[in-house]
C-alpha cells in the first residue's frame, strides 16, 4: 500500500456504508484516506473527522447523504469552510440528491471535518486506487441482439457502492465505424447506442448495488466498430474503448407475396444461417397484426437450415405488421436473443371488374342526351336575353322619338304665335316687340295638340 501511494501520490476518500447489502435502507457507503494509521470507524463516532497526510496530491470524497438532504460542508484544517456553491478553484464538486463527490487538488495536510446529514452507519475505509471495470461485448455479436453487459466502479479492486450514484455519473455508450468499404457500416460514423444504469430496471438486477447494466440498441448496420463507454461528471472522466464486429443477423424474415392470392397463400419466409446458429434450437415468437383485428401470437419452431416457409392468413384488405423476437443457440454454444425489425406489408383491394358494354352504351347515351338538353337550354336562354335586349332598345328609341316630336311641335307653335302677335302690333310698337326675350315665350302646347 505504501509503495502504491508513493508512486501515485493520490488518494481516494469516500464516505459510504458498510459491507451489508444495499437493500438495507440503501445506506451502504465507503470511505478512504491515504494514511495507514486509520482503520474503519463509524463516521458518527469520529464526528465525521478524517485526516489527509502530506504525501497526497489529490483526494476525492464520496459522501452519501439521505435522499433530498442538503450538500455537506467541508471544514479545512485552518477552519475555513467549503460549500457546493462556493469553494476554491482547486476544488471540483458534484452535488446530487443523495450525495456529493468532491475532488481536492493539492489538499492542505491535516484534519478535515464534514458538516451535514450523512447516511446512518457510514464507515471510513482506506481506498487508494479507483478504476472502472467493463464487461466486454460477446463475439460474435449480432444485429438486434439483446445482451447483458455490466460495468463497476472499483476501489482497490473492491466494488464501490453508494445510493444514488447513478444520478451523479453520466454514462454514454457509442459505436464508431472503422469505415471499411466492403462493410455495410462504411458511412455510419460515430453515434450513441445506449447507456448504463443502476436503477433495478430493464436488465439491471438491483438498484444501488454498484453494478451498472447496459441498455444497448444493436439494431445497427453490420460491420467493424470501436465500442466506447464513457463515465464522467464534473469531478472525473473514465473512458474504455474496445474493437468489436457486429455480424449480420443469423435469422432473417421476409414476406412472400403470391401472384394470385386466390390460388397461393401469402408466406412468411424464415432464413436460418446454420453456419452461425443451430436450426433445431431456433425459436421465433411473433405477433401478427391485421388491419382491424387484435394481434395473433405465433410460435415458430423446429426450423431447418436455409429457408422455411410458413403460410400466413391474409383475408382482409389493408396493412399488416409482424413483430417478434428470436431465441437461438450459436454454433459455439452461446444462447442469444434477437429483436427483429418490424415487417410491414399491404394486401391491396383488387381492381373492380370491367363494366358491361351495354351499360357503357346506355351511360354514354344518357350523357349525350343530358349534354344536348343543356345545349338547347342554353340556346333558348340566349334567344330570350336577345329579345329582351331588343325590346328595351326599341322602347327607349320610341320614347326618345316621341319626345323629339313633341319638342319640335311646341317650337313650331310658339313660332307661329310670335309671328301672329307681331303682325297685330302697330309699326311704332314693333321696335319694342323686337326686344321680347325668348324667356317670355309660352312654349306650352295647346290642349288639342298636347293630347295628340
C-alpha positions as a Python dict, from the first residue, in 0.01 Angstrom:
ca = {
    (1, 'X'): (0, 0, 0),
    (2, 'X'): (276, 245, 85),
    (3, 'X'): (453, 170, -245),
    (4, 'X'): (135, 243, -440),
    (5, 'X'): (85, 572, -253),
    (6, 'X'): (438, 688, -320),
    (7, 'X'): (406, 610, -689),
    (8, 'X'): (67, 773, -745),
    (9, 'X'): (72, 1042, -473),
    (10, 'X'): (-308, 1023, -492),
    (11, 'X'): (-581, 913, -258),
    (12, 'X'): (-948, 829, -279),
    (13, 'X'): (-1168, 912, 15),
    (14, 'X'): (-1530, 805, 33),
    (15, 'X'): (-1796, 814, 298),
    (16, 'X'): (-2032, 525, 221),
    (17, 'X'): (-2190, 237, 404),
    (18, 'X'): (-2061, -86, 544),
    (19, 'X'): (-2047, -412, 354),
    (20, 'X'): (-2410, -503, 430),
    (21, 'X'): (-2637, -540, 123),
    (22, 'X'): (-2775, -221, -33),
    (23, 'X'): (-3130, -344, 23),
    (24, 'X'): (-3098, -244, 390),
    (25, 'X'): (-3221, 118, 352),
    (26, 'X'): (-2963, 183, 77),
    (27, 'X'): (-2725, 332, 335),
    (28, 'X'): (-2414, 143, 227),
    (29, 'X'): (-2107, 365, 197),
    (30, 'X'): (-1731, 355, 169),
    (31, 'X'): (-1458, 596, 267),
    (32, 'X'): (-1080, 602, 249),
    (33, 'X'): (-772, 807, 325),
    (34, 'X'): (-410, 751, 234),
    (35, 'X'): (-290, 730, 595),
    (36, 'X'): (-229, 376, 724),
    (37, 'X'): (-288, 494, 1081),
    (38, 'X'): (-665, 497, 1021),
    (39, 'X'): (-875, 181, 1027),
    (40, 'X'): (-1253, 162, 959),
    (41, 'X'): (-1462, 351, 1217),
    (42, 'X'): (-1821, 463, 1231),
    (43, 'X'): (-1841, 815, 1088),
    (44, 'X'): (-2068, 937, 1367),
    (45, 'X'): (-1824, 813, 1634),
    (46, 'X'): (-1547, 1019, 1475),
    (47, 'X'): (-1782, 1318, 1428),
    (48, 'X'): (-1717, 1288, 1050),
    (49, 'X'): (-1346, 1366, 1103),
    (50, 'X'): (-1070, 1239, 873),
    (51, 'X'): (-709, 1331, 807),
    (52, 'X'): (-517, 1389, 482),
    (53, 'X'): (-140, 1348, 512),
    (54, 'X'): (134, 1544, 338),
    (55, 'X'): (204, 1283, 67),
    (56, 'X'): (-135, 1318, -102),
    (57, 'X'): (-156, 1524, -421),
    (58, 'X'): (-527, 1461, -485),
    (59, 'X'): (-819, 1341, -274),
    (60, 'X'): (-1172, 1258, -383),
    (61, 'X'): (-1451, 1249, -125),
    (62, 'X'): (-1753, 1032, -198),
    (63, 'X'): (-2020, 1136, 55),
    (64, 'X'): (-2352, 951, 94),
    (65, 'X'): (-2650, 1152, 225),
    (66, 'X'): (-3021, 1078, 279),
    (67, 'X'): (-3229, 1148, -30),
    (68, 'X'): (-3306, 1518, -74),
    (69, 'X'): (-3077, 1639, 206),
    (70, 'X'): (-2854, 1945, 165),
    (71, 'X'): (-2494, 1916, 49),
    (72, 'X'): (-2230, 1874, 315),
    (73, 'X'): (-1993, 2149, 428),
    (74, 'X'): (-1620, 2073, 439),
    (75, 'X'): (-1421, 2228, 727),
    (76, 'X'): (-1049, 2254, 644),
    (77, 'X'): (-757, 2233, 890),
    (78, 'X'): (-733, 2615, 909),
    (79, 'X'): (-1102, 2642, 1000),
    (80, 'X'): (-1236, 2776, 666),
    (81, 'X'): (-1545, 2621, 514),
    (82, 'X'): (-1619, 2497, 162),
    (83, 'X'): (-1968, 2479, 15),
    (84, 'X'): (-2106, 2323, -302),
    (85, 'X'): (-2178, 2672, -436),
    (86, 'X'): (-1865, 2841, -300),
    (87, 'X'): (-1521, 2682, -284),
    (88, 'X'): (-1164, 2740, -410),
    (89, 'X'): (-1070, 2688, -774),
    (90, 'X'): (-874, 2371, -697),
    (91, 'X'): (-1198, 2203, -582),
    (92, 'X'): (-1435, 2017, -816),
    (93, 'X'): (-1773, 1941, -663),
    (94, 'X'): (-2074, 1740, -784),
    (95, 'X'): (-2379, 1761, -557),
    (96, 'X'): (-2663, 1517, -618),
    (97, 'X'): (-2988, 1428, -448),
    (98, 'X'): (-2823, 1151, -245),
    (99, 'X'): (-2459, 1253, -210),
    (100, 'X'): (-2158, 1463, -302),
    (101, 'X'): (-1844, 1387, -500),
    (102, 'X'): (-1564, 1629, -411),
    (103, 'X'): (-1213, 1629, -558),
    (104, 'X'): (-940, 1834, -390),
    (105, 'X'): (-619, 1904, -582),
    (106, 'X'): (-308, 1952, -362),
    (107, 'X'): (-503, 1944, -34),
    (108, 'X'): (-369, 2106, 280),
    (109, 'X'): (-244, 1831, 514),
    (110, 'X'): (-425, 1794, 844),
    (111, 'X'): (-765, 1706, 992),
    (112, 'X'): (-1085, 1774, 798),
    (113, 'X'): (-1446, 1754, 905),
    (114, 'X'): (-1774, 1710, 716),
    (115, 'X'): (-2077, 1903, 842),
    (116, 'X'): (-2413, 1779, 725),
    (117, 'X'): (-2662, 1496, 742),
    (118, 'X'): (-2480, 1179, 638),
    (119, 'X'): (-2630, 837, 580),
    (120, 'X'): (-2663, 636, 903),
    (121, 'X'): (-2398, 373, 962),
    (122, 'X'): (-2136, 538, 738),
    (123, 'X'): (-1788, 391, 767),
    (124, 'X'): (-1438, 520, 692),
    (125, 'X'): (-1229, 279, 486),
    (126, 'X'): (-898, 305, 305),
    (127, 'X'): (-906, 313, -78),
    (128, 'X'): (-602, 417, -281),
    (129, 'X'): (-686, 327, -641),
    (130, 'X'): (-1004, 397, -843),
    (131, 'X'): (-1080, 207, -1162),
    (132, 'X'): (-1368, 116, -1393),
    (133, 'X'): (-1426, -245, -1489),
    (134, 'X'): (-1631, -314, -1800),
    (135, 'X'): (-1766, -643, -1932),
    (136, 'X'): (-1657, -696, -2294),
    (137, 'X'): (-1922, -744, -2559),
    (138, 'X'): (-1952, -1107, -2668),
    (139, 'X'): (-1826, -1221, -3005),
    (140, 'X'): (-1980, -1297, -3242),
    (141, 'X'): (-2229, -1017, -3172),
    (142, 'X'): (-2536, -999, -3395),
    (143, 'X'): (-2762, -722, -3523),
    (144, 'X'): (-3061, -669, -3293),
    (145, 'X'): (-2915, -889, -3017),
    (146, 'X'): (-3011, -819, -2658),
    (147, 'X'): (-2701, -852, -2442),
    (148, 'X'): (-2647, -805, -2070),
    (149, 'X'): (-2315, -640, -2001),
    (150, 'X'): (-2221, -455, -1681),
    (151, 'X'): (-1972, -201, -1552),
    (152, 'X'): (-1843, -140, -1200),
    (153, 'X'): (-1653, 126, -1005),
    (154, 'X'): (-1373, -33, -809),
    (155, 'X'): (-1159, 97, -525),
    (156, 'X'): (-853, -120, -455),
    (157, 'X'): (-1027, -379, -676),
    (158, 'X'): (-1330, -372, -444),
    (159, 'X'): (-1678, -270, -556),
    (160, 'X'): (-1781, 84, -457),
    (161, 'X'): (-2148, 113, -361),
    (162, 'X'): (-2337, 431, -293),
    (163, 'X'): (-2712, 503, -308),
    (164, 'X'): (-2798, 739, -594),
    (165, 'X'): (-2451, 710, -750),
    (166, 'X'): (-2601, 676, -1098),
    (167, 'X'): (-2759, 1022, -1069),
    (168, 'X'): (-2415, 1176, -1023),
    (169, 'X'): (-2247, 995, -1314),
    (170, 'X'): (-2333, 1025, -1683),
    (171, 'X'): (-2276, 711, -1888),
    (172, 'X'): (-2252, 708, -2267),
    (173, 'X'): (-2204, 411, -2499),
    (174, 'X'): (-2113, 476, -2862),
    (175, 'X'): (-2020, 297, -3182),
    (176, 'X'): (-1758, 438, -3419),
    (177, 'X'): (-1741, 279, -3762),
    (178, 'X'): (-1397, 168, -3882),
    (179, 'X'): (-1513, 265, -4234),
    (180, 'X'): (-1426, -49, -4429),
    (181, 'X'): (-1568, -14, -4783),
    (182, 'X'): (-1678, -377, -4804),
    (183, 'X'): (-1894, -348, -4490),
    (184, 'X'): (-2242, -202, -4463),
    (185, 'X'): (-2150, 45, -4188),
    (186, 'X'): (-1898, 221, -4413),
    (187, 'X'): (-2073, 561, -4385),
    (188, 'X'): (-2212, 521, -4032),
    (189, 'X'): (-1961, 743, -3846),
    (190, 'X'): (-1997, 780, -3466),
    (191, 'X'): (-2336, 753, -3295),
    (192, 'X'): (-2479, 671, -2948),
    (193, 'X'): (-2622, 325, -2884),
    (194, 'X'): (-2725, 347, -2518),
    (195, 'X'): (-2607, 394, -2161),
    (196, 'X'): (-2555, 214, -1827),
    (197, 'X'): (-2778, 241, -1520),
    (198, 'X'): (-2807, 106, -1167),
    (199, 'X'): (-3180, 156, -1105),
    (200, 'X'): (-3316, -200, -1098),
    (201, 'X'): (-3498, -158, -1431),
    (202, 'X'): (-3475, -337, -1766),
    (203, 'X'): (-3179, -579, -1735),
    (204, 'X'): (-3036, -428, -1416),
    (205, 'X'): (-3093, -671, -1131),
    (206, 'X'): (-3087, -449, -819),
    (207, 'X'): (-3083, -74, -768),
    (208, 'X'): (-2783, 89, -598),
    (209, 'X'): (-2580, -232, -583),
    (210, 'X'): (-2283, -70, -757),
    (211, 'X'): (-2328, -278, -1074),
    (212, 'X'): (-2428, -67, -1375),
    (213, 'X'): (-2606, -260, -1650),
    (214, 'X'): (-2606, -157, -2014),
    (215, 'X'): (-2912, -93, -2227),
    (216, 'X'): (-2778, -102, -2583),
    (217, 'X'): (-2951, -66, -2918),
    (218, 'X'): (-2775, -306, -3157),
    (219, 'X'): (-3017, -259, -3447),
    (220, 'X'): (-2734, -107, -3650),
    (221, 'X'): (-2564, -177, -3980),
    (222, 'X'): (-2326, -472, -3961),
    (223, 'X'): (-1952, -419, -3975),
    (224, 'X'): (-1645, -331, -3768),
    (225, 'X'): (-1677, -74, -3488),
    (226, 'X'): (-1495, 70, -3191),
    (227, 'X'): (-1716, 32, -2884),
    (228, 'X'): (-1661, 328, -2646),
    (229, 'X'): (-1801, 364, -2295),
    (230, 'X'): (-1760, 695, -2107),
    (231, 'X'): (-1843, 761, -1740),
    (232, 'X'): (-1799, 1123, -1635),
    (233, 'X'): (-1914, 1416, -1426),
    (234, 'X'): (-1754, 1744, -1313),
    (235, 'X'): (-1503, 1556, -1097),
    (236, 'X'): (-1367, 1275, -1313),
    (237, 'X'): (-1390, 1106, -1653),
    (238, 'X'): (-1318, 746, -1749),
    (239, 'X'): (-1337, 602, -2099),
    (240, 'X'): (-1284, 248, -2223),
    (241, 'X'): (-1255, 156, -2593),
    (242, 'X'): (-1265, -190, -2742),
    (243, 'X'): (-1294, -319, -3101),
    (244, 'X'): (-1598, -527, -3190),
    (245, 'X'): (-1755, -673, -3502),
    (246, 'X'): (-2134, -656, -3540),
    (247, 'X'): (-2238, -955, -3750),
    (248, 'X'): (-2548, -973, -3970),
    (249, 'X'): (-2844, -1139, -3803),
    (250, 'X'): (-2823, -1518, -3849),
    (251, 'X'): (-3204, -1536, -3877),
    (252, 'X'): (-3394, -1313, -4118),
    (253, 'X'): (-3762, -1295, -4210),
    (254, 'X'): (-3937, -1176, -4524),
    (255, 'X'): (-4293, -1179, -4657),
    (256, 'X'): (-4351, -1351, -4992),
    (257, 'X'): (-4645, -1213, -5186),
    (258, 'X'): (-4825, -1457, -5421),
    (259, 'X'): (-4904, -1368, -5778),
    (260, 'X'): (-5262, -1485, -5726),
    (261, 'X'): (-5376, -1487, -5364),
    (262, 'X'): (-5688, -1687, -5456),
    (263, 'X'): (-5467, -1977, -5559),
    (264, 'X'): (-5147, -1943, -5349),
    (265, 'X'): (-5141, -1812, -4989),
    (266, 'X'): (-4912, -1544, -4856),
    (267, 'X'): (-4598, -1685, -4694),
    (268, 'X'): (-4352, -1585, -4424),
    (269, 'X'): (-4004, -1699, -4522),
    (270, 'X'): (-3757, -1761, -4238),
    (271, 'X'): (-3392, -1784, -4344),
    (272, 'X'): (-3165, -1957, -4090),
    (273, 'X'): (-2787, -1943, -4134),
    (274, 'X'): (-2688, -2281, -3993),
    (275, 'X'): (-2320, -2188, -4007),
    (276, 'X'): (-2392, -1939, -3726),
    (277, 'X'): (-2677, -2093, -3522),
    (278, 'X'): (-2837, -2431, -3457),
    (279, 'X'): (-3165, -2454, -3653),
    (280, 'X'): (-3303, -2717, -3414),
    (281, 'X'): (-3260, -2472, -3123),
    (282, 'X'): (-3406, -2171, -3301),
    (283, 'X'): (-3745, -2049, -3180),
    (284, 'X'): (-3933, -1747, -3310),
    (285, 'X'): (-4215, -1577, -3121),
    (286, 'X'): (-4419, -1344, -3341),
    (287, 'X'): (-4723, -1121, -3314),
    (288, 'X'): (-4930, -1092, -3631),
    (289, 'X'): (-5121, -762, -3656),
    (290, 'X'): (-5403, -740, -3913),
    (291, 'X'): (-5583, -427, -4038),
    (292, 'X'): (-5858, -432, -3774),
    (293, 'X'): (-5804, -747, -3567),
    (294, 'X'): (-5617, -793, -3238),
    (295, 'X'): (-5260, -923, -3263),
    (296, 'X'): (-5236, -1300, -3307),
    (297, 'X'): (-4938, -1474, -3140),
    (298, 'X'): (-4736, -1721, -3347),
    (299, 'X'): (-4461, -1961, -3232),
    (300, 'X'): (-4228, -2100, -3495),
    (301, 'X'): (-4003, -2390, -3401),
    (302, 'X'): (-3829, -2692, -3549),
    (303, 'X'): (-3650, -2478, -3803),
    (304, 'X'): (-3423, -2625, -4068),
    (305, 'X'): (-3116, -2472, -4226),
    (306, 'X'): (-3187, -2243, -4518),
    (307, 'X'): (-3540, -2126, -4599),
    (308, 'X'): (-3851, -2213, -4400),
    (309, 'X'): (-4187, -2108, -4548),
    (310, 'X'): (-4490, -2059, -4323),
    (311, 'X'): (-4839, -1986, -4458),
    (312, 'X'): (-4997, -1658, -4348),
    (313, 'X'): (-5367, -1594, -4309),
    (314, 'X'): (-5428, -1279, -4515),
    (315, 'X'): (-5800, -1230, -4565),
    (316, 'X'): (-5879, -864, -4508),
    (317, 'X'): (-5757, -585, -4730),
    (318, 'X'): (-5520, -331, -4577),
    (319, 'X'): (-5188, -312, -4394),
    (320, 'X'): (-5027, -587, -4187),
    (321, 'X'): (-4739, -585, -3936),
    (322, 'X'): (-4529, -865, -3788),
    (323, 'X'): (-4322, -815, -3471),
    (324, 'X'): (-4130, -1059, -3259),
    (325, 'X'): (-3814, -1198, -3105),
    (326, 'X'): (-3583, -1482, -3200),
    (327, 'X'): (-3417, -1716, -2950),
    (328, 'X'): (-3140, -1944, -3069),
    (329, 'X'): (-2804, -2101, -2986),
    (330, 'X'): (-2483, -2021, -3171),
    (331, 'X'): (-2258, -2291, -3305),
    (332, 'X'): (-2026, -2205, -3018),
    (333, 'X'): (-2297, -2285, -2764),
    (334, 'X'): (-2391, -1926, -2662),
    (335, 'X'): (-2761, -1856, -2608),
    (336, 'X'): (-2877, -1546, -2794),
    (337, 'X'): (-3196, -1342, -2808),
    (338, 'X'): (-3257, -1124, -3114),
    (339, 'X'): (-3510, -845, -3158),
    (340, 'X'): (-3627, -850, -3519),
    (341, 'X'): (-3716, -543, -3721),
    (342, 'X'): (-4088, -498, -3776),
    (343, 'X'): (-4217, -636, -4105),
    (344, 'X'): (-4484, -440, -4292),
    (345, 'X'): (-4683, -545, -4597),
    (346, 'X'): (-5007, -444, -4764),
    (347, 'X'): (-5286, -652, -4916),
    (348, 'X'): (-5447, -413, -5167),
    (349, 'X'): (-5803, -444, -5287),
    (350, 'X'): (-5830, -595, -5638),
    (351, 'X'): (-5935, -359, -5917),
    (352, 'X'): (-6310, -363, -5997),
    (353, 'X'): (-6421, -578, -6296),
    (354, 'X'): (-6466, -402, -6633),
    (355, 'X'): (-6825, -275, -6689),
    (356, 'X'): (-7074, -434, -6936),
    (357, 'X'): (-7052, -274, -7287),
    (358, 'X'): (-7432, -235, -7293),
    (359, 'X'): (-7419, -42, -6967),
    (360, 'X'): (-7143, 174, -7109),
    (361, 'X'): (-7354, 245, -7419),
    (362, 'X'): (-7657, 334, -7207),
    (363, 'X'): (-7448, 559, -6990),
    (364, 'X'): (-7297, 730, -7294),
    (365, 'X'): (-7645, 783, -7444),
    (366, 'X'): (-7772, 935, -7119),
    (367, 'X'): (-7473, 1165, -7101),
    (368, 'X'): (-7523, 1272, -7465),
    (369, 'X'): (-7893, 1341, -7402),
    (370, 'X'): (-7809, 1547, -7096),
    (371, 'X'): (-7549, 1745, -7292),
    (372, 'X'): (-7797, 1808, -7576),
    (373, 'X'): (-8068, 1924, -7334),
    (374, 'X'): (-7822, 2156, -7166),
    (375, 'X'): (-7716, 2293, -7504),
    (376, 'X'): (-8076, 2359, -7607),
    (377, 'X'): (-8147, 2523, -7274),
    (378, 'X'): (-7850, 2748, -7321),
    (379, 'X'): (-7959, 2845, -7672),
    (380, 'X'): (-8311, 2925, -7553),
    (381, 'X'): (-8164, 3141, -7276),
    (382, 'X'): (-7963, 3342, -7528),
    (383, 'X'): (-8270, 3391, -7752),
    (384, 'X'): (-8473, 3521, -7457),
    (385, 'X'): (-8193, 3751, -7348),
    (386, 'X'): (-8155, 3889, -7705),
    (387, 'X'): (-8528, 3954, -7738),
    (388, 'X'): (-8542, 4132, -7404),
    (389, 'X'): (-8248, 4349, -7506),
    (390, 'X'): (-8411, 4437, -7840),
    (391, 'X'): (-8738, 4526, -7668),
    (392, 'X'): (-8557, 4753, -7426),
    (393, 'X'): (-8366, 4924, -7706),
    (394, 'X'): (-8687, 4966, -7913),
    (395, 'X'): (-8882, 5109, -7617),
    (396, 'X'): (-8607, 5358, -7539),
    (397, 'X'): (-8588, 5464, -7905),
    (398, 'X'): (-8965, 5521, -7923),
    (399, 'X'): (-8962, 5731, -7605),
    (400, 'X'): (-8677, 5946, -7741),
    (401, 'X'): (-8850, 5989, -8081),
    (402, 'X'): (-9181, 6091, -7919),
    (403, 'X'): (-9006, 6348, -7703),
    (404, 'X'): (-8827, 6494, -8003),
    (405, 'X'): (-9153, 6516, -8200),
    (406, 'X'): (-9330, 6686, -7910),
    (407, 'X'): (-9050, 6939, -7867),
    (408, 'X'): (-9049, 7012, -8240),
    (409, 'X'): (-9429, 7074, -8245),
    (410, 'X'): (-9405, 7305, -7944),
    (411, 'X'): (-9134, 7510, -8112),
    (412, 'X'): (-9333, 7546, -8431),
    (413, 'X'): (-9649, 7652, -8239),
    (414, 'X'): (-9455, 7908, -8038),
    (415, 'X'): (-9300, 8049, -8353),
    (416, 'X'): (-9641, 8083, -8523),
    (417, 'X'): (-9783, 8259, -8219),
    (418, 'X'): (-9498, 8505, -8214),
    (419, 'X'): (-9544, 8580, -8585),
    (420, 'X'): (-9917, 8638, -8535),
    (421, 'X'): (-9863, 8863, -8243),
    (422, 'X'): (-9608, 9067, -8433),
    (423, 'X'): (-9844, 9109, -8723),
    (424, 'X'): (-10110, 9252, -8491),
    (425, 'X'): (-9879, 9509, -8332),
    (426, 'X'): (-9868, 9860, -8485),
    (427, 'X'): (-9550, 9968, -8651),
    (428, 'X'): (-9450, 10205, -8375),
    (429, 'X'): (-9465, 9927, -8124),
    (430, 'X'): (-9273, 9673, -8329),
    (431, 'X'): (-8947, 9816, -8208),
    (432, 'X'): (-9046, 9725, -7855),
    (433, 'X'): (-9163, 9383, -7966),
    (434, 'X'): (-8820, 9315, -8112),
    (435, 'X'): (-8690, 9342, -7762),
    (436, 'X'): (-8901, 9047, -7650),
    (437, 'X'): (-8688, 8791, -7470),
    (438, 'X'): (-8720, 8429, -7567),
    (439, 'X'): (-8777, 8355, -7199),
    (440, 'X'): (-9110, 8527, -7226),
    (441, 'X'): (-9230, 8285, -7494),
    (442, 'X'): (-9501, 8047, -7385),
    (443, 'X'): (-9397, 7709, -7519),
    (444, 'X'): (-9693, 7529, -7368),
    (445, 'X'): (-9884, 7326, -7623),
    (446, 'X'): (-10245, 7388, -7688),
    (447, 'X'): (-10473, 7137, -7532),
    (448, 'X'): (-10561, 6983, -7860),
    (449, 'X'): (-10202, 6940, -7969),
    (450, 'X'): (-10089, 6813, -7628),
    (451, 'X'): (-10349, 6543, -7645),
    (452, 'X'): (-10233, 6420, -7983),
}
